[in-house]
Amino acid sequence: MRKGGGTLAIIAGSLALLTSLFGLVVGGVVGEFSDENLFAVTWLPLGLAILILTLGIIVLNSTNKILAIVIVVAGLFGTVLGFGYGGPLVFFGVFCLMGILGGVLALLGLIQEQKQSEGSTG
């Protein structure tokens, strides 16, 4: 279950990265013609997508539950950001929901592996 959750987080992070790059291009074009600060629409999704993707790769071979929890928190933050702003970031929010699911699966797999290792040694 840990490897499946990590793989799902990798897929979600990759798709969120593509969506955030699209949002960066669109936000950059819109930002040239408006006076608004578009940091939350352009650079923040890119950072969250990279975080979900990187931690998804790391959690495949890790036994640390903190990484899976950080994936879930980053996914929650990305989902709120994506659905809050709308536009192309709605797809970013959907992919962050996939990241949340991947983080939860990885966390459950890590807990299950920890219980099995405690049962075999104890």
Biopython code that builds the backbone (N, CA, C, O; Angstrom):
import numpy as np
from Bio.PDB.StructureBuilder import StructureBuilder

atoms = [
    (1, "MET", "N", (0.825, -1.189, 0.000)),
    (1, "MET", "CA", (0.000, 0.000, 0.000)),
    (1, "MET", "C", (0.875, 1.262, 0.000)),
    (1, "MET", "O", (0.485, 2.294, -0.545)),
    (2, "ARG", "N", (2.061, 1.166, 0.617)),
    (2, "ARG", "CA", (2.969, 2.307, 0.650)),
    (2, "ARG", "C", (3.471, 2.633, -0.752)),
    (2, "ARG", "O", (3.519, 3.799, -1.144)),
    (3, "LYS", "N", (3.843, 1.602, -1.505)),
    (3, "LYS", "CA", (4.351, 1.827, -2.861)),
    (3, "LYS", "C", (3.252, 2.350, -3.791)),
    (3, "LYS", "O", (3.502, 3.195, -4.651)),
    (4, "GLY", "N", (2.032, 1.834, -3.605)),
    (4, "GLY", "CA", (0.906, 2.332, -4.396)),
    (4, "GLY", "C", (0.604, 3.790, -4.090)),
    (4, "GLY", "O", (0.332, 4.575, -4.998)),
    (5, "GLY", "N", (0.651, 4.153, -2.816)),
    (5, "GLY", "CA", (0.429, 5.549, -2.436)),
    (5, "GLY", "C", (1.516, 6.457, -2.956)),
    (5, "GLY", "O", (1.242, 7.569, -3.405)),
    (6, "GLY", "N", (2.769, 5.984, -2.897)),
    (6, "GLY", "CA", (3.868, 6.779, -3.444)),
    (6, "GLY", "C", (3.754, 6.949, -4.943)),
    (6, "GLY", "O", (4.022, 8.026, -5.476)),
    (7, "THR", "N", (3.355, 5.884, -5.623)),
    (7, "THR", "CA", (3.178, 5.964, -7.073)),
    (7, "THR", "C", (2.043, 6.918, -7.436)),
    (7, "THR", "O", (2.163, 7.698, -8.381)),
    (8, "LEU", "N", (0.955, 6.857, -6.694)),
    (8, "LEU", "CA", (-0.158, 7.780, -6.935)),
    (8, "LEU", "C", (0.263, 9.220, -6.668)),
    (8, "LEU", "O", (-0.138, 10.127, -7.397)),
    (9, "ALA", "N", (1.068, 9.439, -5.628)),
    (9, "ALA", "CA", (1.553, 10.790, -5.350)),
    (9, "ALA", "C", (2.483, 11.271, -6.459)),
    (9, "ALA", "O", (2.477, 12.456, -6.794)),
    (10, "ILE", "N", (3.281, 10.372, -7.033)),
    (10, "ILE", "CA", (4.158, 10.750, -8.151)),
    (10, "ILE", "C", (3.325, 11.145, -9.367)),
    (10, "ILE", "O", (3.607, 12.156, -10.011)),
    (11, "ILE", "N", (2.312, 10.360, -9.681)),
    (11, "ILE", "CA", (1.452, 10.672, -10.825)),
    (11, "ILE", "C", (0.722, 11.994, -10.590)),
    (11, "ILE", "O", (0.661, 12.844, -11.478)),
    (12, "ALA", "N", (0.168, 12.158, -9.385)),
    (12, "ALA", "CA", (-0.548, 13.392, -9.070)),
    (12, "ALA", "C", (0.392, 14.592, -9.104)),
    (12, "ALA", "O", (0.024, 15.655, -9.606)),
    (13, "GLY", "N", (1.608, 14.428, -8.570)),
    (13, "GLY", "CA", (2.568, 15.525, -8.597)),
    (13, "GLY", "C", (2.989, 15.892, -10.004)),
    (13, "GLY", "O", (3.169, 17.070, -10.312)),
    (14, "SER", "N", (3.149, 14.894, -10.864)),
    (14, "SER", "CA", (3.530, 15.167, -12.251)),
    (14, "SER", "C", (2.427, 15.925, -12.985)),
    (14, "SER", "O", (2.694, 16.898, -13.689)),
    (15, "LEU", "N", (1.193, 15.472, -12.816)),
    (15, "LEU", "CA", (0.078, 16.158, -13.471)),
    (15, "LEU", "C", (-0.138, 17.554, -12.883)),
    (15, "LEU", "O", (-0.455, 18.492, -13.615)),
    (16, "ALA", "N", (0.031, 17.694, -11.576)),
    (16, "ALA", "CA", (-0.092, 19.013, -10.956)),
    (16, "ALA", "C", (1.020, 19.932, -11.427)),
    (16, "ALA", "O", (0.807, 21.134, -11.584)),
    (17, "LEU", "N", (2.206, 19.379, -11.656)),
    (17, "LEU", "CA", (3.317, 20.178, -12.164)),
    (17, "LEU", "C", (3.008, 20.706, -13.562)),
    (17, "LEU", "O", (3.259, 21.874, -13.858)),
    (18, "LEU", "N", (2.462, 19.845, -14.422)),
    (18, "LEU", "CA", (2.094, 20.307, -15.766)),
    (18, "LEU", "C", (1.002, 21.375, -15.707)),
    (18, "LEU", "O", (1.053, 22.366, -16.435)),
    (19, "THR", "N", (0.026, 21.167, -14.845)),
    (19, "THR", "CA", (-1.054, 22.148, -14.711)),
    (19, "THR", "C", (-0.536, 23.469, -14.154)),
    (19, "THR", "O", (-0.949, 24.538, -14.602)),
    (20, "SER", "N", (0.372, 23.398, -13.176)),
    (20, "SER", "CA", (0.899, 24.635, -12.608)),
    (20, "SER", "C", (1.803, 25.370, -13.594)),
    (20, "SER", "O", (1.857, 26.600, -13.588)),
    (21, "LEU", "N", (2.510, 24.626, -14.439)),
    (21, "LEU", "CA", (3.291, 25.290, -15.481)),
    (21, "LEU", "C", (2.389, 26.009, -16.482)),
    (21, "LEU", "O", (2.704, 27.104, -16.947)),
    (22, "PHE", "N", (1.258, 25.368, -16.805)),
    (22, "PHE", "CA", (0.279, 26.037, -17.672)),
    (22, "PHE", "C", (-0.258, 27.289, -16.979)),
    (22, "PHE", "O", (-0.398, 28.341, -17.603)),
    (23, "GLY", "N", (-0.557, 27.166, -15.682)),
    (23, "GLY", "CA", (-1.023, 28.331, -14.932)),
    (23, "GLY", "C", (0.034, 29.411, -14.835)),
    (23, "GLY", "O", (-0.288, 30.598, -14.803)),
    (24, "LEU", "N", (1.299, 29.007, -14.788)),
    (24, "LEU", "CA", (2.390, 29.979, -14.752)),
    (24, "LEU", "C", (2.462, 30.763, -16.049)),
    (24, "LEU", "O", (2.673, 31.976, -16.039)),
    (25, "VAL", "N", (2.286, 30.069, -17.163)),
    (25, "VAL", "CA", (2.305, 30.753, -18.459)),
    (25, "VAL", "C", (1.109, 31.692, -18.584)),
    (25, "VAL", "O", (1.259, 32.850, -18.976)),
    (26, "VAL", "N", (-0.069, 31.192, -18.252)),
    (26, "VAL", "CA", (-1.275, 32.028, -18.350)),
    (26, "VAL", "C", (-1.204, 33.175, -17.341)),
    (26, "VAL", "O", (-1.525, 34.316, -17.672)),
    (27, "GLY", "N", (-0.785, 32.872, -16.114)),
    (27, "GLY", "CA", (-0.686, 33.912, -15.092)),
    (27, "GLY", "C", (0.371, 34.946, -15.427)),
    (27, "GLY", "O", (0.215, 36.125, -15.110)),
    (28, "GLY", "N", (1.453, 34.507, -16.070)),
    (28, "GLY", "CA", (2.476, 35.461, -16.472)),
    (28, "GLY", "C", (1.982, 36.412, -17.542)),
    (28, "GLY", "O", (2.309, 37.599, -17.523)),
    (29, "VAL", "N", (1.197, 35.897, -18.473)),
    (29, "VAL", "CA", (0.640, 36.744, -19.523)),
    (29, "VAL", "C", (-0.381, 37.709, -18.936)),
    (29, "VAL", "O", (-0.393, 38.894, -19.269)),
    (30, "VAL", "N", (-1.241, 37.189, -18.056)),
    (30, "VAL", "CA", (-2.254, 38.044, -17.427)),
    (30, "VAL", "C", (-1.583, 39.060, -16.507)),
    (30, "VAL", "O", (-2.019, 40.208, -16.422)),
    (31, "GLY", "N", (-0.510, 38.632, -15.812)),
    (31, "GLY", "CA", (0.183, 39.518, -14.884)),
    (31, "GLY", "C", (0.831, 40.708, -15.564)),
    (31, "GLY", "O", (1.019, 41.754, -14.943)),
    (32, "GLU", "N", (1.170, 40.559, -16.829)),
    (32, "GLU", "CA", (1.757, 41.687, -17.557)),
    (32, "GLU", "C", (0.742, 42.787, -17.820)),
    (32, "GLU", "O", (1.113, 43.948, -17.994)),
    (33, "PHE", "N", (-0.527, 42.431, -17.850)),
    (33, "PHE", "CA", (-1.560, 43.411, -18.200)),
    (33, "PHE", "C", (-2.406, 43.830, -17.007)),
    (33, "PHE", "O", (-3.386, 44.555, -17.177)),
    (34, "SER", "N", (-2.050, 43.390, -15.798)),
    (34, "SER", "CA", (-2.835, 43.790, -14.629)),
    (34, "SER", "C", (-1.888, 44.212, -13.520)),
    (34, "SER", "O", (-0.685, 43.959, -13.569)),
    (35, "ASP", "N", (-2.464, 44.863, -12.519)),
    (35, "ASP", "CA", (-1.674, 45.347, -11.391)),
    (35, "ASP", "C", (-1.736, 44.410, -10.199)),
    (35, "ASP", "O", (-1.194, 44.726, -9.140)),
    (36, "GLU", "N", (-2.382, 43.269, -10.349)),
    (36, "GLU", "CA", (-2.543, 42.348, -9.229)),
    (36, "GLU", "C", (-1.256, 41.565, -8.973)),
    (36, "GLU", "O", (-0.444, 41.342, -9.871)),
    (37, "ASN", "N", (-1.105, 41.160, -7.715)),
    (37, "ASN", "CA", (0.006, 40.291, -7.363)),
    (37, "ASN", "C", (-0.447, 38.855, -7.572)),
    (37, "ASN", "O", (-1.296, 38.364, -6.828)),
    (38, "LEU", "N", (0.093, 38.189, -8.551)),
    (38, "LEU", "CA", (-0.356, 36.853, -8.908)),
    (38, "LEU", "C", (0.585, 35.767, -8.386)),
    (38, "LEU", "O", (0.700, 34.700, -8.991)),
    (39, "PHE", "N", (1.260, 36.036, -7.262)),
    (39, "PHE", "CA", (2.192, 35.048, -6.719)),
    (39, "PHE", "C", (1.474, 33.758, -6.358)),
    (39, "PHE", "O", (1.975, 32.669, -6.640)),
    (40, "ALA", "N", (0.303, 33.868, -5.736)),
    (40, "ALA", "CA", (-0.432, 32.671, -5.306)),
    (40, "ALA", "C", (-0.951, 31.870, -6.487)),
    (40, "ALA", "O", (-1.150, 30.661, -6.374)),
    (41, "VAL", "N", (-1.171, 32.525, -7.617)),
    (41, "VAL", "CA", (-1.706, 31.824, -8.775)),
    (41, "VAL", "C", (-0.587, 31.217, -9.622)),
    (41, "VAL", "O", (-0.809, 30.226, -10.318)),
    (42, "THR", "N", (0.606, 31.797, -9.570)),
    (42, "THR", "CA", (1.658, 31.358, -10.476)),
    (42, "THR", "C", (2.712, 30.492, -9.792)),
    (42, "THR", "O", (2.900, 29.341, -10.185)),
    (43, "TRP", "N", (3.396, 31.007, -8.793)),
    (43, "TRP", "CA", (4.555, 30.309, -8.240)),
    (43, "TRP", "C", (4.210, 29.336, -7.134)),
    (43, "TRP", "O", (4.889, 28.319, -6.993)),
    (44, "LEU", "N", (3.190, 29.603, -6.348)),
    (44, "LEU", "CA", (2.838, 28.717, -5.243)),
    (44, "LEU", "C", (2.379, 27.329, -5.708)),
    (44, "LEU", "O", (2.807, 26.336, -5.119)),
    (45, "PRO", "N", (1.537, 27.216, -6.725)),
    (45, "PRO", "CA", (1.196, 25.871, -7.209)),
    (45, "PRO", "C", (2.399, 25.107, -7.751)),
    (45, "PRO", "O", (2.475, 23.886, -7.614)),
    (46, "LEU", "N", (3.324, 25.813, -8.358)),
    (46, "LEU", "CA", (4.515, 25.158, -8.878)),
    (46, "LEU", "C", (5.328, 24.546, -7.737)),
    (46, "LEU", "O", (5.803, 23.416, -7.849)),
    (47, "GLY", "N", (5.488, 25.281, -6.654)),
    (47, "GLY", "CA", (6.218, 24.771, -5.500)),
    (47, "GLY", "C", (5.516, 23.595, -4.842)),
    (47, "GLY", "O", (6.163, 22.628, -4.440)),
    (48, "LEU", "N", (4.193, 23.673, -4.730)),
    (48, "LEU", "CA", (3.439, 22.564, -4.125)),
    (48, "LEU", "C", (3.508, 21.310, -4.988)),
    (48, "LEU", "O", (3.621, 20.200, -4.467)),
    (49, "ALA", "N", (3.441, 21.485, -6.300)),
    (49, "ALA", "CA", (3.517, 20.330, -7.195)),
    (49, "ALA", "C", (4.884, 19.662, -7.110)),
    (49, "ALA", "O", (4.979, 18.435, -7.096)),
    (50, "ILE", "N", (5.938, 20.463, -7.052)),
    (50, "ILE", "CA", (7.279, 19.904, -6.925)),
    (50, "ILE", "C", (7.431, 19.198, -5.582)),
    (50, "ILE", "O", (8.074, 18.151, -5.502)),
    (51, "LEU", "N", (6.847, 19.760, -4.530)),
    (51, "LEU", "CA", (6.913, 19.137, -3.210)),
    (51, "LEU", "C", (6.198, 17.787, -3.191)),
    (51, "LEU", "O", (6.727, 16.811, -2.658)),
    (52, "ILE", "N", (5.002, 17.728, -3.769)),
    (52, "ILE", "CA", (4.252, 16.464, -3.808)),
    (52, "ILE", "C", (4.994, 15.425, -4.643)),
    (52, "ILE", "O", (5.077, 14.259, -4.259)),
    (53, "LEU", "N", (5.528, 15.845, -5.774)),
    (53, "LEU", "CA", (6.257, 14.925, -6.643)),
    (53, "LEU", "C", (7.517, 14.396, -5.956)),
    (53, "LEU", "O", (7.775, 13.192, -5.978)),
    (54, "THR", "N", (8.293, 15.277, -5.353)),
    (54, "THR", "CA", (9.542, 14.871, -4.701)),
    (54, "THR", "C", (9.280, 13.958, -3.518)),
    (54, "THR", "O", (9.944, 12.932, -3.366)),
    (55, "LEU", "N", (8.323, 14.318, -2.679)),
    (55, "LEU", "CA", (8.039, 13.482, -1.515)),
    (55, "LEU", "C", (7.412, 12.148, -1.923)),
    (55, "LEU", "O", (7.599, 11.142, -1.239)),
    (56, "GLY", "N", (6.677, 12.137, -3.024)),
    (56, "GLY", "CA", (6.148, 10.872, -3.528)),
    (56, "GLY", "C", (7.252, 9.931, -3.953)),
    (56, "GLY", "O", (7.153, 8.720, -3.756)),
    (57, "ILE", "N", (8.308, 10.481, -4.538)),
    (57, "ILE", "CA", (9.459, 9.660, -4.928)),
    (57, "ILE", "C", (10.192, 9.153, -3.686)),
    (57, "ILE", "O", (10.594, 7.991, -3.625)),
    (58, "ILE", "N", (10.362, 10.027, -2.705)),
    (58, "ILE", "CA", (11.105, 9.643, -1.503)),
    (58, "ILE", "C", (10.339, 8.611, -0.677)),
    (58, "ILE", "O", (10.943, 7.701, -0.110)),
    (59, "VAL", "N", (9.011, 8.745, -0.606)),
    (59, "VAL", "CA", (8.231, 7.862, 0.263)),
    (59, "VAL", "C", (8.190, 6.424, -0.263)),
    (59, "VAL", "O", (7.814, 5.513, 0.474)),
    (60, "LEU", "N", (8.567, 6.212, -1.513)),
    (60, "LEU", "CA", (8.595, 4.852, -2.055)),
    (60, "LEU", "C", (9.572, 3.956, -1.297)),
    (60, "LEU", "O", (9.303, 2.772, -1.098)),
    (61, "ASN", "N", (10.699, 4.515, -0.876)),
    (61, "ASN", "CA", (11.729, 3.713, -0.218)),
    (61, "ASN", "C", (11.984, 4.162, 1.212)),
    (61, "ASN", "O", (13.020, 3.826, 1.786)),
    (62, "SER", "N", (11.073, 4.902, 1.788)),
    (62, "SER", "CA", (11.273, 5.419, 3.128)),
    (62, "SER", "C", (10.355, 4.718, 4.121)),
    (62, "SER", "O", (9.332, 4.146, 3.743)),
    (63, "THR", "N", (10.728, 4.770, 5.374)),
    (63, "THR", "CA", (9.859, 4.249, 6.433)),
    (63, "THR", "C", (9.410, 5.368, 7.355)),
    (63, "THR", "O", (8.943, 5.107, 8.464)),
    (64, "ASN", "N", (9.544, 6.604, 6.912)),
    (64, "ASN", "CA", (9.206, 7.769, 7.717)),
    (64, "ASN", "C", (7.766, 8.199, 7.428)),
    (64, "ASN", "O", (7.417, 8.491, 6.284)),
    (65, "LYS", "N", (6.938, 8.237, 8.467)),
    (65, "LYS", "CA", (5.535, 8.616, 8.290)),
    (65, "LYS", "C", (5.363, 10.118, 8.096)),
    (65, "LYS", "O", (4.340, 10.560, 7.573)),
    (66, "ILE", "N", (6.351, 10.904, 8.511)),
    (66, "ILE", "CA", (6.253, 12.355, 8.389)),
    (66, "ILE", "C", (6.141, 12.771, 6.921)),
    (66, "ILE", "O", (5.417, 13.714, 6.601)),
    (67, "LEU", "N", (6.843, 12.082, 6.036)),
    (67, "LEU", "CA", (6.802, 12.427, 4.613)),
    (67, "LEU", "C", (5.400, 12.248, 4.044)),
    (67, "LEU", "O", (4.928, 13.085, 3.275)),
    (68, "ALA", "N", (4.737, 11.164, 4.419)),
    (68, "ALA", "CA", (3.363, 10.939, 3.939)),
    (68, "ALA", "C", (2.419, 11.991, 4.498)),
    (68, "ALA", "O", (1.496, 12.427, 3.809)),
    (69, "ILE", "N", (2.641, 12.404, 5.742)),
    (69, "ILE", "CA", (1.796, 13.443, 6.343)),
    (69, "ILE", "C", (2.009, 14.775, 5.626)),
    (69, "ILE", "O", (1.055, 15.523, 5.412)),
    (70, "VAL", "N", (3.254, 15.076, 5.255)),
    (70, "VAL", "CA", (3.537, 16.322, 4.527)),
    (70, "VAL", "C", (2.890, 16.289, 3.144)),
    (70, "VAL", "O", (2.420, 17.320, 2.665)),
    (71, "ILE", "N", (2.856, 15.129, 2.495)),
    (71, "ILE", "CA", (2.163, 15.009, 1.205)),
    (71, "ILE", "C", (0.684, 15.338, 1.377)),
    (71, "ILE", "O", (0.107, 16.054, 0.558)),
    (72, "VAL", "N", (0.072, 14.822, 2.435)),
    (72, "VAL", "CA", (-1.348, 15.082, 2.683)),
    (72, "VAL", "C", (-1.580, 16.575, 2.940)),
    (72, "VAL", "O", (-2.527, 17.153, 2.407)),
    (73, "VAL", "N", (-0.728, 17.197, 3.750)),
    (73, "VAL", "CA", (-0.892, 18.626, 4.065)),
    (73, "VAL", "C", (-0.685, 19.481, 2.813)),
    (73, "VAL", "O", (-1.450, 20.413, 2.569)),
    (74, "ALA", "N", (0.341, 19.172, 2.020)),
    (74, "ALA", "CA", (0.577, 19.916, 0.782)),
    (74, "ALA", "C", (-0.583, 19.728, -0.194)),
    (74, "ALA", "O", (-0.978, 20.663, -0.891)),
    (75, "GLY", "N", (-1.125, 18.510, -0.237)),
    (75, "GLY", "CA", (-2.283, 18.266, -1.093)),
    (75, "GLY", "C", (-3.507, 19.033, -0.640)),
    (75, "GLY", "O", (-4.253, 19.559, -1.466)),
    (76, "LEU", "N", (-3.725, 19.102, 0.672)),
    (76, "LEU", "CA", (-4.855, 19.890, 1.191)),
    (76, "LEU", "C", (-4.693, 21.365, 0.842)),
    (76, "LEU", "O", (-5.641, 22.017, 0.402)),
    (77, "PHE", "N", (-3.492, 21.882, 1.042)),
    (77, "PHE", "CA", (-3.245, 23.287, 0.737)),
    (77, "PHE", "C", (-3.415, 23.558, -0.756)),
    (77, "PHE", "O", (-3.987, 24.577, -1.143)),
    (78, "GLY", "N", (-2.919, 22.647, -1.592)),
    (78, "GLY", "CA", (-3.071, 22.804, -3.038)),
    (78, "GLY", "C", (-4.516, 22.692, -3.495)),
    (78, "GLY", "O", (-4.930, 23.376, -4.431)),
    (79, "THR", "N", (-5.289, 21.825, -2.833)),
    (79, "THR", "CA", (-6.698, 21.694, -3.187)),
    (79, "THR", "C", (-7.460, 22.971, -2.862)),
    (79, "THR", "O", (-8.262, 23.444, -3.667)),
    (80, "VAL", "N", (-7.209, 23.524, -1.686)),
    (80, "VAL", "CA", (-7.869, 24.783, -1.310)),
    (80, "VAL", "C", (-7.455, 25.901, -2.258)),
    (80, "VAL", "O", (-8.283, 26.713, -2.671)),
    (81, "LEU", "N", (-6.176, 25.938, -2.598)),
    (81, "LEU", "CA", (-5.686, 26.958, -3.521)),
    (81, "LEU", "C", (-6.301, 26.790, -4.906)),
    (81, "LEU", "O", (-6.714, 27.767, -5.530)),
    (82, "GLY", "N", (-6.360, 25.554, -5.383)),
    (82, "GLY", "CA", (-6.878, 25.302, -6.726)),
    (82, "GLY", "C", (-8.355, 25.612, -6.866)),
    (82, "GLY", "O", (-8.772, 26.264, -7.823)),
    (83, "PHE", "N", (-9.148, 25.144, -5.912)),
    (83, "PHE", "CA", (-10.584, 25.384, -6.005)),
    (83, "PHE", "C", (-10.949, 26.806, -5.583)),
    (83, "PHE", "O", (-12.019, 27.300, -5.939)),
    (84, "GLY", "N", (-10.075, 27.463, -4.833)),
    (84, "GLY", "CA", (-10.353, 28.830, -4.407)),
    (84, "GLY", "C", (-10.200, 29.841, -5.527)),
    (84, "GLY", "O", (-10.990, 30.779, -5.632)),
    (85, "TYR", "N", (-9.181, 29.655, -6.370)),
    (85, "TYR", "CA", (-8.937, 30.608, -7.449)),
    (85, "TYR", "C", (-9.692, 30.278, -8.720)),
    (85, "TYR", "O", (-10.054, 31.183, -9.472)),
    (86, "GLY", "N", (-9.937, 29.009, -8.975)),
    (86, "GLY", "CA", (-10.677, 28.622, -10.172)),
    (86, "GLY", "C", (-9.805, 28.691, -11.418)),
    (86, "GLY", "O", (-8.578, 28.749, -11.334)),
    (87, "GLY", "N", (-10.447, 28.682, -12.548)),
    (87, "GLY", "CA", (-9.724, 28.722, -13.810)),
    (87, "GLY", "C", (-8.921, 27.447, -14.032)),
    (87, "GLY", "O", (-9.397, 26.350, -13.741)),
    (88, "PRO", "N", (-7.701, 27.591, -14.547)),
    (88, "PRO", "CA", (-6.881, 26.389, -14.777)),
    (88, "PRO", "C", (-6.434, 25.724, -13.476)),
    (88, "PRO", "O", (-6.006, 24.570, -13.482)),
    (89, "LEU", "N", (-6.532, 26.450, -12.364)),
    (89, "LEU", "CA", (-6.116, 25.872, -11.091)),
    (89, "LEU", "C", (-7.127, 24.878, -10.536)),
    (89, "LEU", "O", (-6.833, 24.190, -9.558)),
    (90, "VAL", "N", (-8.310, 24.787, -11.136)),
    (90, "VAL", "CA", (-9.262, 23.759, -10.700)),
    (90, "VAL", "C", (-8.679, 22.379, -10.980)),
    (90, "VAL", "O", (-8.805, 21.470, -10.160)),
    (91, "PHE", "N", (-8.049, 22.226, -12.123)),
    (91, "PHE", "CA", (-7.402, 20.950, -12.435)),
    (91, "PHE", "C", (-6.249, 20.685, -11.471)),
    (91, "PHE", "O", (-6.008, 19.542, -11.082)),
    (92, "PHE", "N", (-5.539, 21.740, -11.090)),
    (92, "PHE", "CA", (-4.489, 21.606, -10.087)),
    (92, "PHE", "C", (-5.080, 21.096, -8.771)),
    (92, "PHE", "O", (-4.480, 20.252, -8.105)),
    (93, "GLY", "N", (-6.248, 21.605, -8.399)),
    (93, "GLY", "CA", (-6.920, 21.141, -7.181)),
    (93, "GLY", "C", (-7.316, 19.678, -7.266)),
    (93, "GLY", "O", (-7.211, 18.947, -6.281)),
    (94, "VAL", "N", (-7.769, 19.247, -8.431)),
    (94, "VAL", "CA", (-8.138, 17.833, -8.609)),
    (94, "VAL", "C", (-6.912, 16.946, -8.471)),
    (94, "VAL", "O", (-6.977, 15.892, -7.838)),
    (95, "PHE", "N", (-5.799, 17.359, -9.055)),
    (95, "PHE", "CA", (-4.585, 16.553, -8.957)),
    (95, "PHE", "C", (-4.033, 16.562, -7.539)),
    (95, "PHE", "O", (-3.426, 15.582, -7.108)),
    (96, "CYS", "N", (-4.235, 17.649, -6.811)),
    (96, "CYS", "CA", (-3.821, 17.663, -5.406)),
    (96, "CYS", "C", (-4.708, 16.750, -4.569)),
    (96, "CYS", "O", (-4.247, 16.184, -3.578)),
    (97, "LEU", "N", (-5.976, 16.598, -4.952)),
    (97, "LEU", "CA", (-6.820, 15.602, -4.282)),
    (97, "LEU", "C", (-6.256, 14.203, -4.493)),
    (97, "LEU", "O", (-6.276, 13.378, -3.579)),
    (98, "MET", "N", (-5.751, 13.934, -5.696)),
    (98, "MET", "CA", (-5.089, 12.653, -5.944)),
    (98, "MET", "C", (-3.845, 12.517, -5.072)),
    (98, "MET", "O", (-3.533, 11.426, -4.596)),
    (99, "GLY", "N", (-3.140, 13.619, -4.867)),
    (99, "GLY", "CA", (-1.968, 13.604, -4.001)),
    (99, "GLY", "C", (-2.331, 13.301, -2.560)),
    (99, "GLY", "O", (-1.600, 12.595, -1.865)),
    (100, "ILE", "N", (-3.469, 13.837, -2.108)),
    (100, "ILE", "CA", (-3.947, 13.532, -0.756)),
    (100, "ILE", "C", (-4.217, 12.040, -0.631)),
    (100, "ILE", "O", (-3.820, 11.410, 0.349)),
    (101, "LEU", "N", (-4.892, 11.480, -1.625)),
    (101, "LEU", "CA", (-5.182, 10.047, -1.604)),
    (101, "LEU", "C", (-3.893, 9.228, -1.592)),
    (101, "LEU", "O", (-3.795, 8.239, -0.867)),
    (102, "GLY", "N", (-2.910, 9.630, -2.385)),
    (102, "GLY", "CA", (-1.627, 8.941, -2.392)),
    (102, "GLY", "C", (-0.918, 9.036, -1.055)),
    (102, "GLY", "O", (-0.332, 8.057, -0.594)),
    (103, "GLY", "N", (-0.964, 10.207, -0.424)),
    (103, "GLY", "CA", (-0.347, 10.373, 0.884)),
    (103, "GLY", "C", (-1.020, 9.537, 1.948)),
    (103, "GLY", "O", (-0.351, 8.961, 2.806)),
    (104, "VAL", "N", (-2.349, 9.467, 1.900)),
    (104, "VAL", "CA", (-3.083, 8.651, 2.877)),
    (104, "VAL", "C", (-2.774, 7.169, 2.675)),
    (104, "VAL", "O", (-2.575, 6.437, 3.644)),
    (105, "LEU", "N", (-2.732, 6.730, 1.427)),
    (105, "LEU", "CA", (-2.383, 5.328, 1.163)),
    (105, "LEU", "C", (-0.967, 5.007, 1.628)),
    (105, "LEU", "O", (-0.725, 3.947, 2.206)),
    (106, "ALA", "N", (-0.044, 5.911, 1.378)),
    (106, "ALA", "CA", (1.333, 5.686, 1.828)),
    (106, "ALA", "C", (1.399, 5.650, 3.353)),
    (106, "ALA", "O", (2.118, 4.830, 3.924)),
    (107, "LEU", "N", (0.657, 6.528, 4.007)),
    (107, "LEU", "CA", (0.646, 6.555, 5.468)),
    (107, "LEU", "C", (0.059, 5.267, 6.036)),
    (107, "LEU", "O", (0.600, 4.699, 6.984)),
    (108, "LEU", "N", (-1.047, 4.809, 5.456)),
    (108, "LEU", "CA", (-1.640, 3.549, 5.921)),
    (108, "LEU", "C", (-0.707, 2.373, 5.681)),
    (108, "LEU", "O", (-0.610, 1.474, 6.517)),
    (109, "GLY", "N", (-0.022, 2.374, 4.548)),
    (109, "GLY", "CA", (0.936, 1.313, 4.269)),
    (109, "GLY", "C", (2.109, 1.322, 5.242)),
    (109, "GLY", "O", (2.572, 0.267, 5.674)),
    (110, "LEU", "N", (2.585, 2.511, 5.585)),
    (110, "LEU", "CA", (3.686, 2.614, 6.549)),
    (110, "LEU", "C", (3.257, 2.148, 7.937)),
    (110, "LEU", "O", (4.020, 1.481, 8.637)),
    (111, "ILE", "N", (2.035, 2.499, 8.332)),
    (111, "ILE", "CA", (1.531, 2.053, 9.635)),
    (111, "ILE", "C", (1.386, 0.537, 9.641)),
    (111, "ILE", "O", (1.737, -0.119, 10.622)),
    (112, "GLN", "N", (0.872, -0.016, 8.559)),
    (112, "GLN", "CA", (0.709, -1.469, 8.462)),
    (112, "GLN", "C", (2.062, -2.188, 8.494)),
    (112, "GLN", "O", (2.199, -3.219, 9.152)),
    (113, "GLU", "N", (3.054, -1.652, 7.791)),
    (113, "GLU", "CA", (4.383, -2.255, 7.800)),
    (113, "GLU", "C", (5.024, -2.176, 9.193)),
    (113, "GLU", "O", (5.728, -3.091, 9.619)),
    (114, "GLN", "N", (4.763, -1.058, 9.894)),
    (114, "GLN", "CA", (5.322, -0.913, 11.231)),
    (114, "GLN", "C", (4.687, -1.921, 12.190)),
    (114, "GLN", "O", (5.379, -2.506, 13.023)),
    (115, "LYS", "N", (3.375, -2.124, 12.075)),
    (115, "LYS", "CA", (2.720, -3.115, 12.927)),
    (115, "LYS", "C", (3.201, -4.535, 12.627)),
    (115, "LYS", "O", (3.367, -5.344, 13.541)),
    (116, "GLN", "N", (3.423, -4.834, 11.352)),
    (116, "GLN", "CA", (3.921, -6.171, 11.000)),
    (116, "GLN", "C", (5.342, -6.389, 11.511)),
    (116, "GLN", "O", (5.677, -7.486, 11.959)),
    (117, "SER", "N", (6.176, -5.355, 11.448)),
    (117, "SER", "CA", (7.538, -5.520, 11.939)),
    (117, "SER", "C", (7.578, -5.636, 13.461)),
    (117, "SER", "O", (8.410, -6.360, 14.008)),
    (118, "GLU", "N", (6.677, -4.921, 14.149)),
    (118, "GLU", "CA", (6.600, -5.060, 15.605)),
    (118, "GLU", "C", (6.064, -6.432, 16.006)),
    (118, "GLU", "O", (6.486, -6.995, 17.016)),
    (119, "GLY", "N", (5.137, -6.968, 15.217)),
    (119, "GLY", "CA", (4.567, -8.279, 15.510)),
    (119, "GLY", "C", (5.569, -9.391, 15.285)),
    (119, "GLY", "O", (5.561, -10.384, 16.012)),
    (120, "SER", "N", (6.442, -9.243, 14.280)),
    (120, "SER", "CA", (7.409, -10.305, 13.989)),
    (120, "SER", "C", (8.586, -10.286, 14.952)),
    (120, "SER", "O", (9.184, -11.325, 15.230)),
    (121, "THR", "N", (8.927, -9.080, 15.471)),
    (121, "THR", "CA", (10.050, -9.022, 16.404)),
    (121, "THR", "C", (9.622, -9.199, 17.840)),
    (121, "THR", "O", (10.425, -9.609, 18.678)),
    (122, "GLY", "N", (8.349, -8.891, 18.148)),
    (122, "GLY", "CA", (7.905, -8.921, 19.546)),
    (122, "GLY", "C", (7.200, -10.129, 19.936)),
    (122, "GLY", "O", (6.784, -10.257, 21.088)),
]
sb = StructureBuilder()
sb.init_structure("model")
sb.init_model(0)
sb.init_chain("A")
sb.init_seg("    ")
for serial, (resi, resn, name, xyz) in enumerate(atoms, 1):
    if name == "N":
        sb.init_residue(resn, " ", resi, " ")
    sb.init_atom(name, np.array(xyz, "f"), 0.0, 1.0, " ", f" {name:<3s}", serial, name[0])
structure = sb.get_structure()
